[in-house]
Amino acid sequence: MKQLRILALVLVVVWMAYGVTPILAEEINVVGTGAGMSLLDAVGKAFSKNNPNVIVNVPKSIGTGGGMKAVGTDKAVIGRVSRGIKDNEKEYQLTYLPFAKFPVVFVTHKGVGIKSLSPQQICSIYDGKVANWKLVGGRDSDIRVVRREEGDSSLEVLVKSFPGFKDVTITPKSKMSLSDQETIEAVQGREGTIAFGTYDNMKNIEVITLTIDGKAPSDAAYPYYGTLAVIFKEKNKTGNIAKFVDFVTSKAAHEI
């Protein structure tokens, strides 16, 4: 107790001598999709550097649908999403503001001996017709397929833009993954595994990111990508929320 009293006295003296008052930072929690989390985190840090009284948090993924619902029901002020607003979400009257593209990539365990595949080869792997890596130029080992749940944003990108994928009936021997983090653990944890997810979450880990017909996700011509956006209600676009929304779509943010 004596130490607490001394500390309190010191704080009072400092305040009286210098007129210093403590400033509590405002926190902006951007909830939603697991896609592009590290990108948005970097954007948030850049914003906070220019606005030191504001901390931008990118919490653990609750999915795009979860983000829509959280902001729509006023449990959150701003969200992050990787698809557009569906008809059954329009009642929330959300503003949808796209700010970045995210490539969707296929990755493998580093031991499979493959660096590039064609769309046809990948489709044959995912429907189970090709079950050993040696059939596509890799090592003699079984292929373990990891898939994503229906409605997943990465899966939707592939169904929409990846040649032949919309017609694939994914092998029943595949393992279901519910997030990029779970996907990463599955690929790293077992030899022979192939999976897909967002490049932003996969690029700095020990897996092989495949090129597709020689095209890498860092290439301007890479065609398989989705759109990241922030969502909010116009009534909440005030103060630092408004500043952050404007920053997300600014030239400075795009250069990060």
Phi, psi and omega in degrees: 000320181298319180295321179296320179295320179295317179298316179298320180296318179298317179297320178296318180297316179298317180297318181291324184283322188242355181067028182276128176240137181295139179247119177273125181290139174280138178254132174249114180259113182262102189263155174140226191298155174274349179289136174067025183296316181292327176296312181293326177297319178294320177297318179298318179295321178295320177296316181294331178297323178273345180226075188297348178271007181232131175248125178259120179254141175242088186294169176308144185300137168241011180082159178299315179300320178295322177295317178301314183292318182297315179287321181295329180259014176065024173275345175217156183266328183216145182226170177237134185222158182238022173204173178284178180277125179280164182304319182283358178253353183294336179297340179287342180055055181267148170270131182250119185233099179290145181220348181200159173258149175231120177292142172257130187233158170260137180231154178228164169301144186294350183263005186281341177081024180232139177238342182213141176222163175266161175304320180297318179296319180294318178298321179293327176291316185287334177268002173089359180291327175251115186241003178225137185296334182295338180287345177238023174095007181260199181283163179281085180207150180295147177267131175249118184264132174247130181244178175237160183289157176301137181093349177298139186294322178294319177297319180296324177298315181293318179298324183279325192235343184272122185306121175086347188290330180294339181263001182279131168262105188296135183309135179294348177279357182288158177259135179275135174236142184254358181201165176298320181297317177295323178297314179302314180297322180293318182290316181289332189275348183213129179297148177088002186275141171233144181205177175222159180180191183277135183301322182303324181271348185254341196288338184250026180239169185275072171222169176261119174272116185285143165273148181249114187052038177083357181265126180264155180296342177276351179283143179297332183272001180296124192262357189253094183211157175246184183240129174268142180213158169256150178233149180193168172262139183303328180296338181264357181277075180222165174053228184288336174296316178297318179298317182293317179300317179295323181292320182304325182261010183276166177298322180300319179291322181292340180274356181285000000 
